[in-house]
Structures are given as C-alpha cells and as structure tokens.
Amino acid sequence: KWKTAFCGNKSEPVYGFDTFSGLPTNWRPGFGRGTFHVPNETDILVPSNVVLVKGLFIDTLPIQLRIIDRKHQCRTPVSFVHIDCDIYDGARDILFLLGSRFVPGTILVFDELFNYPSYEKHEIKALFEFLSGSNLRLIPIGTSGNIELKPAQDIAVQSFAFVTDFEEG
C-alpha cells in the first residue's frame, strides 16, 4: 500500500528474497539453524506488486538482477533495501551484490544491526566491511529505539535506517 500511495501503480515491483526454510546457519543462542522457517510459503499473501524469490541471497540475487537488467536493457539502480537476514553471510552478500547499484538517496534499513549480544559479528560487521572498500557515505535518518553499544540482553527495537550518498574524490 505504501508503494502504491507514494509511487503510483506504474513503479517497479518490490522484490523480497527469503529462503523460507529459516536461518541457514546458527545465529546466536536461541536462534539456531532453521529458526524463522515458514512451513508453507505458498500461503504467504502479498500485494500484486510484490515478487517473492525463494533461496539464498548469493544464489538468487545475481539471477534476479540479470532478469531485471535484461527487461530494462540497462544496469538498474536500487533505491530501497531492507536487510533483515540477521546473519553476517546474508548481509555481506546483499551489500556486495547490490552495493554497486546504490545511488544517492538509496535507503538502507537494517533490522538487526545492533542491540543484542554479539551483534558485532553479524550485519554491522558486513556493513563495515562493505563501507571500507567503498566511497559510499551513510547518513542516519532514523532508528526505532535507543542504541546500546554493549547490550547484556536483546533489546526488542533494533531497526536503523540510512540514506546513501557518495564521498567526493
């Protein structure tokens, strides 16, 4: 509904990528391999402008990007990315596969960037690795809660959003 309200019906589809089989590896205590699996992904109802792609990001993103590029006969930019994969490998794959397509104003949202024990081993680690080899600059635009640098336990609210820009030079 948000996309239709702000972009109209002529904008491109929103793509969602998921294994639907849960986490591919152990994440942290209480969140082992298979956590978050969806027993029957065919029962997921999405609006008509949403395309769900099943599989690991490293396997499905390159194929889907080639399909979209072929359709538009160009290397298509990415304007919005919501990273909610929890684990380092997934976040790394997303950032390195899509990063060259970010444009000034691309919005990046992370769900598990920090605010839980051992957060520094996952999405934020992938983000820092990606940024170290890039001229991308991230401008914070919002968070859904307080930021705890050394959390002793999970803090329920963890989303954090950035808008992208590029450093001169």
Secondary structure, 3 states (H helix, E strand, C coil): CHHHHHHCCCCCCEEEEECCCCCCCCCECCECCCCCCCCCHHHCCCCCCEEEEECCHHHHHHHHHHHHHHHHCCCCCEEEEEECCCCHHHHHHHHHHHHHHEEEEEEEEECCCCCCCCHHHCHHHHHHHHHHCCCEEEEEEEECCCCCCCCCCCCCCCCEEEEEEECCC
